[in-house]
Amino acid sequence: MTELKRPAFHYAPERGWMNDPNGLVFYKGEYHLFYQYNPNRPAFGAMHWGHAVSNDLVHWTTLPIALSPDEHGLIYSGCVIVDWRNTSGFGRDGEPPLIALFTYHDTECEAADPGQHQSQALAYSTDAGRTWTKYSSNPVLPNTRKKHDFRDPKVIWHEQTQRWIMALATGAEIELFGSTDLKRWAFLSAFTPSTVQANSVLECPDLFTLKTAKGDEKWVLLFSVNPGGPQGGSGAQYFVGEFDGAQFQPEDAFEVYLKKGGKNWVDWGTDNYAGVTWSDIPQHDGRRIFIGWMSNWLHAESAENDQPWRGMMTAPRELTLRRVGAAWLPSWRPVRELENNLAHACEANTSISNNTELKNRFSRQFR
């Protein structure tokens, strides 16, 4: 791409509209980035899943659309995991399938029967994500309680209970569900964040572990809120705590940190929303890597735009834990792959390589 306004280090679609990152998964040497995508015009609309892959989190190859709307509705946000144990039964010839869990959004049903218009569905791939087959018995999690906001499944494998856990955004709560086969789900519990204002809706949850410097494991619950962001519009928050396989509970030290005025925003700027982390990164790598939509619903659709595309992703970040008083909080820094590419760019560009201040400025971004 040689467009003047196209970002160099942030993924953006070739054309059309992009918002939430979806289905972040690492498989067979590739980082997969699926995303909310309207291929028809650079505006929010007929949501599909766009698809791109990378082997270094910097250089991306755009692939054909992964999931398209059908008679059940538009394709809203969700996740992809590798079903290593083939609990779903969709694996072939000893190879595990990739499983996508996503939200169907039925616009016709929304107008006629609000509260029944969102449900969770499944699709699977047996060719490393190049083609997808939707499960014939979708939805796998219908909206039986008629919640108006019932979306954005993020699924993890919980080793201790030997089952899959789904975090789902349901209005002002994050609900947790369990399954042994990814097809049948049972309600486990609900968590209501204490830091979210009354009129906010939660979206795009993520539940994962990080280790302290001593090797202790902490659970992090990440989610986005709209409105109520730190600069107005949308934003993202986190809680640090414990998860017993059924219920998430913030740590006492984290609750004390909040009561003393501590903040739990992912970013203080305006443009980082719907961010989630990659699943299935190999143990020898061990990183927890995050990416978000670099925009804000306050201005995403109204900002001036003269390009055939709209929307881009943040730079990928590695998450670690840092100690603040007695509490553990996530710490964020750009992934080392970006640092390496910037270093090469600096050396290749004499105006930078000969300028000590510019070189130091680049270096400081990764300390």
Beta strands, then each sheet from edge to edge (+ up, - down):
strand 1: 16-27
strand 2: 30-38
strand 3: 48-54
strand 4: 61-67
strand 5: 74-82
strand 6: 98-105
strand 7: 118-125
strand 8: 133-134
strand 9: 151-158
strand 10: 163-170
strand 11: 173-179
strand 12: 186-191
strand 13: 201-211
strand 14: 217-226
strand 15: 235-243
strand 16: 248-250
strand 17: 273-277
strand 18: 288-293
strand 19: 309-310
strand 20: 317-324
strand 21: 327-334
sheet 1: 4+ 3- 2+ 1- 19-
sheet 2: 5+ 6- 7+ 8-
sheet 3: 9+ 10- 11+ 12-
sheet 4: 13+ 14- 15+ 16-
sheet 5: 17+ 18- 20+ 21-
end
